[in-house]
Amino acid sequence: MAAQAEPRSDDDVLRALRTGTAEEHRQLEETLDLLDPELDRARLVQVLGLMHGFWTAAERGLDEWAARHPADAATAGWARRRRAGLFAADLAALGAPVPGAAPGLPAVPGTDEALGRLYVLEGSTLGGTFIDRHLAALPLLAGVRLHAFSPYGAETGAMWAAYRRVARAHVAAGGNADRVVAAARDAFRELSEWCRPAARAQAVGA
């Protein structure tokens, strides 16, 4: 039997997340391409609808985890990190219906997997600040203020720093960093695949 790799230490769990999901992250950014200077309203609405469905499913799984692990959920500040409602509000601001479809995501069995999924959901708020600025400058959004891409505003850095502290502390206390990374990679792949219709729409319109 092959020897198992030693669990990663808390000192490099964030580095492991960053490097271990780099390819999946790149593929997702290429799929969405929300910094496209020719982004039109139809594709923006499509992306918002797909992201609403994904966040709805992802948050459902995290709510189930939080019910089983309330102390861990409180430590992670889960109650402040929901965004599905913001995607729905942005669609409403654009006069678009909120789709009811959502992907079937795997369950979140423990805090390792929850922190992996949260790495994707929360990490998107960092790039979301750039997306938010780009969208605000588009003529098609004149007079419309969207909120889902940058939900924390001036608190974005603080909310991300809090996630980093929680992830490191969890691994230092015995959590499995490899499971955290695997869950993050899965979440990136699932989000990219779920949003693929928007990438196809872009390719057709190019």
ZAKOL-105233 format. One record per residue (C-alpha): residue in three letters; y, z, x negated. Coordinates in pm, 1 decimal. Example, Ala and Ser with C-alpha at 12.3 -4.5 7.8 and 13.67 -1.06 7.14 Angstrom:
<nudo markol="ALA" c2="-450.0" c3="780.0" c1="-1230.0"/>
<nudo markol="SER" c2="-106.0" c3="714.0" c1="-1367.0"/>
END
This chain:
<nudo markol="MET" c2="0.0" c3="0.0" c1="0.0"/>
<nudo markol="ALA" c2="340.0" c3="-97.8" c1="-136.2"/>
<nudo markol="ALA" c2="576.3" c3="185.1" c1="-215.8"/>
<nudo markol="GLN" c2="859.9" c3="226.6" c1="30.7"/>
<nudo markol="ALA" c2="1214.6" c3="181.5" c1="-94.0"/>
<nudo markol="GLU" c2="1414.1" c3="499.6" c1="-128.1"/>
<nudo markol="PRO" c2="1663.6" c3="554.0" c1="154.2"/>
<nudo markol="ARG" c2="2017.6" c3="463.6" c1="58.7"/>
<nudo markol="SER" c2="2249.9" c3="752.1" c1="-10.1"/>
<nudo markol="ASP" c2="2554.3" c3="839.8" c1="196.3"/>
<nudo markol="ASP" c2="2773.5" c3="722.4" c1="-93.4"/>
<nudo markol="ASP" c2="2684.2" c3="358.0" c1="-37.3"/>
<nudo markol="VAL" c2="2595.0" c3="330.7" c1="331.8"/>
<nudo markol="LEU" c2="2926.3" c3="159.6" c1="410.7"/>
<nudo markol="ARG" c2="2881.6" c3="-73.5" c1="113.8"/>
<nudo markol="ALA" c2="2527.5" c3="-144.7" c1="232.6"/>
<nudo markol="LEU" c2="2659.6" c3="-224.6" c1="579.3"/>
<nudo markol="ARG" c2="2924.4" c3="-457.2" c1="442.3"/>
<nudo markol="THR" c2="2696.1" c3="-645.5" c1="204.9"/>
<nudo markol="GLY" c2="2389.4" c3="-631.4" c1="426.4"/>
<nudo markol="THR" c2="2568.9" c3="-795.8" c1="719.9"/>
<nudo markol="ALA" c2="2793.7" c3="-1036.6" c1="527.1"/>
<nudo markol="GLU" c2="2605.5" c3="-1350.8" c1="628.5"/>
<nudo markol="GLU" c2="2577.9" c3="-1249.5" c1="993.9"/>
<nudo markol="HIS" c2="2947.9" c3="-1160.5" c1="995.6"/>
<nudo markol="ARG" c2="3038.7" c3="-1500.1" c1="850.5"/>
<nudo markol="GLN" c2="2829.4" c3="-1681.7" c1="1109.9"/>
<nudo markol="LEU" c2="2994.4" c3="-1488.5" c1="1392.2"/>
<nudo markol="GLU" c2="3344.9" c3="-1569.5" c1="1266.5"/>
<nudo markol="GLU" c2="3253.2" c3="-1937.7" c1="1244.6"/>
<nudo markol="THR" c2="3110.8" c3="-1927.1" c1="1595.7"/>
<nudo markol="LEU" c2="3420.0" c3="-1769.3" c1="1750.4"/>
<nudo markol="ASP" c2="3692.3" c3="-1922.1" c1="1528.3"/>
<nudo markol="LEU" c2="3962.8" c3="-1739.5" c1="1721.3"/>
<nudo markol="LEU" c2="4219.7" c3="-1811.0" c1="1449.3"/>
<nudo markol="ASP" c2="4194.8" c3="-2182.0" c1="1533.8"/>
<nudo markol="PRO" c2="4556.0" c3="-2306.8" c1="1561.8"/>
<nudo markol="GLU" c2="4441.3" c3="-2543.8" c1="1837.7"/>
<nudo markol="LEU" c2="4266.1" c3="-2275.8" c1="2041.8"/>
<nudo markol="ASP" c2="4315.5" c3="-2362.8" c1="2407.3"/>
<nudo markol="ARG" c2="4315.1" c3="-2148.5" c1="2718.3"/>
<nudo markol="ALA" c2="3976.5" c3="-2270.0" c1="2839.8"/>
<nudo markol="ARG" c2="3795.5" c3="-2169.1" c1="2522.9"/>
<nudo markol="LEU" c2="3983.8" c3="-1840.0" c1="2497.8"/>
<nudo markol="VAL" c2="3878.3" c3="-1754.6" c1="2853.1"/>
<nudo markol="GLN" c2="3521.6" c3="-1855.8" c1="2771.6"/>
<nudo markol="VAL" c2="3514.9" c3="-1632.8" c1="2462.2"/>
<nudo markol="LEU" c2="3666.2" c3="-1339.3" c1="2649.5"/>
<nudo markol="GLY" c2="3405.8" c3="-1377.9" c1="2923.5"/>
<nudo markol="LEU" c2="3119.6" c3="-1389.3" c1="2674.4"/>
<nudo markol="MET" c2="3252.9" c3="-1090.5" c1="2484.1"/>
<nudo markol="HIS" c2="3293.8" c3="-897.2" c1="2807.7"/>
<nudo markol="GLY" c2="2925.8" c3="-959.0" c1="2883.4"/>
<nudo markol="PHE" c2="2816.6" c3="-854.5" c1="2536.0"/>
<nudo markol="TRP" c2="3030.8" c3="-540.5" c1="2530.5"/>
<nudo markol="THR" c2="2905.2" c3="-445.2" c1="2877.2"/>
<nudo markol="ALA" c2="2544.4" c3="-463.8" c1="2758.3"/>
<nudo markol="ALA" c2="2616.3" c3="-301.2" c1="2422.1"/>
<nudo markol="GLU" c2="2804.7" c3="-13.0" c1="2581.6"/>
<nudo markol="ARG" c2="2531.1" c3="40.3" c1="2838.3"/>
<nudo markol="GLY" c2="2283.6" c3="98.8" c1="2556.8"/>
<nudo markol="LEU" c2="2525.2" c3="331.5" c1="2379.3"/>
<nudo markol="ASP" c2="2586.8" c3="526.0" c1="2700.7"/>
<nudo markol="GLU" c2="2210.8" c3="582.7" c1="2729.0"/>
<nudo markol="TRP" c2="2204.1" c3="700.6" c1="2366.4"/>
<nudo markol="ALA" c2="2501.7" c3="929.7" c1="2432.4"/>
<nudo markol="ALA" c2="2322.4" c3="1087.7" c1="2728.0"/>
<nudo markol="ARG" c2="2028.8" c3="1175.0" c1="2499.1"/>
<nudo markol="HIS" c2="2240.7" c3="1272.3" c1="2196.3"/>
<nudo markol="PRO" c2="2566.3" c3="1410.4" c1="2339.5"/>
<nudo markol="ALA" c2="2663.8" c3="1600.9" c1="2025.2"/>
<nudo markol="ASP" c2="2627.7" c3="1291.2" c1="1805.6"/>
<nudo markol="ALA" c2="2818.4" c3="1082.7" c1="2060.3"/>
<nudo markol="ALA" c2="3101.2" c3="1335.9" c1="2067.3"/>
<nudo markol="THR" c2="3115.9" c3="1342.3" c1="1687.5"/>
<nudo markol="ALA" c2="3139.9" c3="962.5" c1="1684.1"/>
<nudo markol="GLY" c2="3418.5" c3="971.0" c1="1944.4"/>
<nudo markol="TRP" c2="3218.3" c3="742.2" c1="2168.6"/>
<nudo markol="ALA" c2="3423.2" c3="822.0" c1="2480.2"/>
<nudo markol="ARG" c2="3730.6" c3="658.8" c1="2319.0"/>
<nudo markol="ARG" c2="3555.7" c3="348.2" c1="2191.1"/>
<nudo markol="ARG" c2="3463.7" c3="156.4" c1="2507.9"/>
<nudo markol="ARG" c2="3621.7" c3="-190.2" c1="2538.1"/>
<nudo markol="ALA" c2="3437.3" c3="-383.2" c1="2810.2"/>
<nudo markol="GLY" c2="3707.3" c3="-285.8" c1="3058.3"/>
<nudo markol="LEU" c2="3975.9" c3="-425.1" c1="2827.2"/>
<nudo markol="PHE" c2="3804.0" c3="-763.9" c1="2810.1"/>
<nudo markol="ALA" c2="3790.9" c3="-764.3" c1="3189.8"/>
<nudo markol="ALA" c2="4161.7" c3="-675.3" c1="3207.3"/>
<nudo markol="ASP" c2="4248.8" c3="-955.3" c1="2963.9"/>
<nudo markol="LEU" c2="4059.7" c3="-1206.0" c1="3177.0"/>
<nudo markol="ALA" c2="4249.1" c3="-1082.1" c1="3481.8"/>
<nudo markol="ALA" c2="4578.4" c3="-1120.0" c1="3292.1"/>
<nudo markol="LEU" c2="4487.3" c3="-1483.9" c1="3234.2"/>
<nudo markol="GLY" c2="4400.2" c3="-1531.8" c1="3600.7"/>
<nudo markol="ALA" c2="4032.7" c3="-1585.1" c1="3516.4"/>
<nudo markol="PRO" c2="3728.1" c3="-1435.4" c1="3690.4"/>
<nudo markol="VAL" c2="3514.7" c3="-1177.9" c1="3512.7"/>
<nudo markol="PRO" c2="3162.3" c3="-1315.9" c1="3461.2"/>
<nudo markol="GLY" c2="2873.9" c3="-1094.7" c1="3561.7"/>
<nudo markol="ALA" c2="2627.6" c3="-1223.5" c1="3302.3"/>
<nudo markol="ALA" c2="2526.6" c3="-1000.7" c1="3010.3"/>
<nudo markol="PRO" c2="2262.9" c3="-1033.0" c1="2738.0"/>
<nudo markol="GLY" c2="1948.2" c3="-827.1" c1="2732.2"/>
<nudo markol="LEU" c2="2002.3" c3="-613.3" c1="2423.9"/>
<nudo markol="PRO" c2="1744.0" c3="-378.8" c1="2272.5"/>
<nudo markol="ALA" c2="1761.0" c3="-9.9" c1="2352.5"/>
<nudo markol="VAL" c2="1939.4" c3="229.2" c1="2117.4"/>
<nudo markol="PRO" c2="1665.9" c3="480.4" c1="2033.7"/>
<nudo markol="GLY" c2="1865.3" c3="707.2" c1="1803.9"/>
<nudo markol="THR" c2="2185.8" c3="773.2" c1="1616.6"/>
<nudo markol="ASP" c2="2089.9" c3="546.1" c1="1325.1"/>
<nudo markol="GLU" c2="2077.5" c3="250.6" c1="1563.7"/>
<nudo markol="ALA" c2="2388.4" c3="364.7" c1="1751.7"/>
<nudo markol="LEU" c2="2593.1" c3="375.3" c1="1431.2"/>
<nudo markol="GLY" c2="2464.8" c3="30.7" c1="1336.2"/>
<nudo markol="ARG" c2="2574.8" c3="-114.9" c1="1667.6"/>
<nudo markol="LEU" c2="2906.2" c3="67.6" c1="1645.3"/>
<nudo markol="TYR" c2="2966.1" c3="-82.9" c1="1301.2"/>
<nudo markol="VAL" c2="2984.1" c3="-422.8" c1="1468.6"/>
<nudo markol="LEU" c2="3182.4" c3="-313.9" c1="1773.8"/>
<nudo markol="GLU" c2="3429.6" c3="-101.4" c1="1580.1"/>
<nudo markol="GLY" c2="3452.8" c3="-331.5" c1="1279.8"/>
<nudo markol="SER" c2="3573.1" c3="-605.6" c1="1512.2"/>
<nudo markol="THR" c2="3892.4" c3="-408.5" c1="1571.1"/>
<nudo markol="LEU" c2="3994.1" c3="-466.3" c1="1207.9"/>
<nudo markol="GLY" c2="3979.3" c3="-844.6" c1="1231.3"/>
<nudo markol="GLY" c2="4105.2" c3="-808.5" c1="1584.7"/>
<nudo markol="THR" c2="4449.8" c3="-710.9" c1="1459.6"/>
<nudo markol="PHE" c2="4481.4" c3="-1054.5" c1="1293.5"/>
<nudo markol="ILE" c2="4345.5" c3="-1227.0" c1="1603.9"/>
<nudo markol="ASP" c2="4591.4" c3="-1032.7" c1="1817.6"/>
<nudo markol="ARG" c2="4888.4" c3="-1150.9" c1="1608.4"/>
<nudo markol="HIS" c2="4762.7" c3="-1509.5" c1="1613.9"/>
<nudo markol="LEU" c2="4717.4" c3="-1509.9" c1="1990.8"/>
<nudo markol="ALA" c2="5058.2" c3="-1353.7" c1="2047.9"/>
<nudo markol="ALA" c2="5216.7" c3="-1653.7" c1="1873.6"/>
<nudo markol="LEU" c2="5038.0" c3="-1917.4" c1="2083.0"/>
<nudo markol="PRO" c2="5253.8" c3="-2089.4" c1="2347.0"/>
<nudo markol="LEU" c2="4962.7" c3="-2077.9" c1="2591.7"/>
<nudo markol="LEU" c2="4992.4" c3="-1697.5" c1="2598.6"/>
<nudo markol="ALA" c2="5368.3" c3="-1678.8" c1="2646.1"/>
<nudo markol="GLY" c2="5438.0" c3="-1380.7" c1="2869.0"/>
<nudo markol="VAL" c2="5077.2" c3="-1256.1" c1="2851.7"/>
<nudo markol="ARG" c2="4974.6" c3="-952.6" c1="2644.9"/>
<nudo markol="LEU" c2="4606.3" c3="-916.5" c1="2563.8"/>
<nudo markol="HIS" c2="4460.0" c3="-582.3" c1="2454.0"/>
<nudo markol="ALA" c2="4085.4" c3="-610.2" c1="2387.9"/>
<nudo markol="PHE" c2="4108.0" c3="-748.6" c1="2035.2"/>
<nudo markol="SER" c2="4330.5" c3="-465.9" c1="1910.5"/>
<nudo markol="PRO" c2="4249.3" c3="-176.1" c1="2144.1"/>
<nudo markol="TYR" c2="4379.8" c3="106.1" c1="1925.0"/>
<nudo markol="GLY" c2="4712.2" c3="-39.3" c1="1815.9"/>
<nudo markol="ALA" c2="4865.2" c3="179.6" c1="1546.5"/>
<nudo markol="GLU" c2="4551.9" c3="396.8" c1="1546.3"/>
<nudo markol="THR" c2="4321.3" c3="114.3" c1="1433.2"/>
<nudo markol="GLY" c2="4299.5" c3="241.2" c1="1075.0"/>
<nudo markol="ALA" c2="4243.5" c3="600.2" c1="1182.2"/>
<nudo markol="MET" c2="3967.6" c3="506.9" c1="1427.5"/>
<nudo markol="TRP" c2="3789.4" c3="300.2" c1="1162.1"/>
<nudo markol="ALA" c2="3824.0" c3="579.8" c1="905.2"/>
<nudo markol="ALA" c2="3671.5" c3="820.8" c1="1156.7"/>
<nudo markol="TYR" c2="3373.2" c3="590.0" c1="1205.4"/>
<nudo markol="ARG" c2="3325.7" c3="568.9" c1="827.7"/>
<nudo markol="ARG" c2="3328.6" c3="948.3" c1="794.4"/>
<nudo markol="VAL" c2="3075.2" c3="988.6" c1="1074.4"/>
<nudo markol="ALA" c2="2839.8" c3="724.2" c1="929.5"/>
<nudo markol="ARG" c2="2849.4" c3="879.3" c1="583.1"/>
<nudo markol="ALA" c2="2802.7" c3="1231.9" c1="716.6"/>
<nudo markol="HIS" c2="2510.6" c3="1123.5" c1="933.3"/>
<nudo markol="VAL" c2="2325.8" c3="967.2" c1="639.1"/>
<nudo markol="ALA" c2="2409.1" c3="1264.2" c1="414.8"/>
<nudo markol="ALA" c2="2251.2" c3="1491.2" c1="676.7"/>
<nudo markol="GLY" c2="1924.7" c3="1294.4" c1="676.6"/>
<nudo markol="GLY" c2="1996.2" c3="978.4" c1="873.7"/>
<nudo markol="ASN" c2="1827.1" c3="655.6" c1="768.4"/>
<nudo markol="ALA" c2="2079.9" c3="411.0" c1="619.8"/>
<nudo markol="ASP" c2="1830.4" c3="124.1" c1="629.0"/>
<nudo markol="ARG" c2="1796.1" c3="162.5" c1="1005.7"/>
<nudo markol="VAL" c2="2174.1" c3="170.9" c1="1042.0"/>
<nudo markol="VAL" c2="2204.8" c3="-156.1" c1="848.7"/>
<nudo markol="ALA" c2="1917.1" c3="-321.2" c1="1037.1"/>
<nudo markol="ALA" c2="2075.6" c3="-232.9" c1="1373.0"/>
<nudo markol="ALA" c2="2410.9" c3="-373.1" c1="1259.6"/>
<nudo markol="ARG" c2="2249.6" c3="-698.4" c1="1147.9"/>
<nudo markol="ASP" c2="2071.2" c3="-727.4" c1="1481.0"/>
<nudo markol="ALA" c2="2394.7" c3="-666.9" c1="1671.4"/>
<nudo markol="PHE" c2="2579.6" c3="-933.1" c1="1472.1"/>
<nudo markol="ARG" c2="2302.3" c3="-1186.5" c1="1534.5"/>
<nudo markol="GLU" c2="2284.2" c3="-1103.9" c1="1905.0"/>
<nudo markol="LEU" c2="2661.5" c3="-1133.3" c1="1946.1"/>
<nudo markol="SER" c2="2674.0" c3="-1462.9" c1="1756.0"/>
<nudo markol="GLU" c2="2390.3" c3="-1609.8" c1="1960.6"/>
<nudo markol="TRP" c2="2541.2" c3="-1490.0" c1="2289.4"/>
<nudo markol="CYS" c2="2877.4" c3="-1648.0" c1="2199.2"/>
<nudo markol="ARG" c2="2725.2" c3="-1977.0" c1="2082.4"/>
<nudo markol="PRO" c2="2824.1" c3="-2162.9" c1="2403.5"/>
<nudo markol="ALA" c2="3189.3" c3="-2117.2" c1="2306.3"/>
<nudo markol="ALA" c2="3119.2" c3="-2273.3" c1="1966.4"/>
<nudo markol="ARG" c2="2955.1" c3="-2571.0" c1="2132.1"/>
<nudo markol="ALA" c2="3254.4" c3="-2609.8" c1="2362.4"/>
<nudo markol="GLN" c2="3480.5" c3="-2616.9" c1="2056.5"/>
<nudo markol="ALA" c2="3266.1" c3="-2878.8" c1="1885.2"/>
<nudo markol="VAL" c2="3267.7" c3="-3102.1" c1="2192.2"/>
<nudo markol="GLY" c2="3643.9" c3="-3075.9" c1="2221.0"/>
<nudo markol="ALA" c2="3706.4" c3="-3146.4" c1="1851.9"/>
END
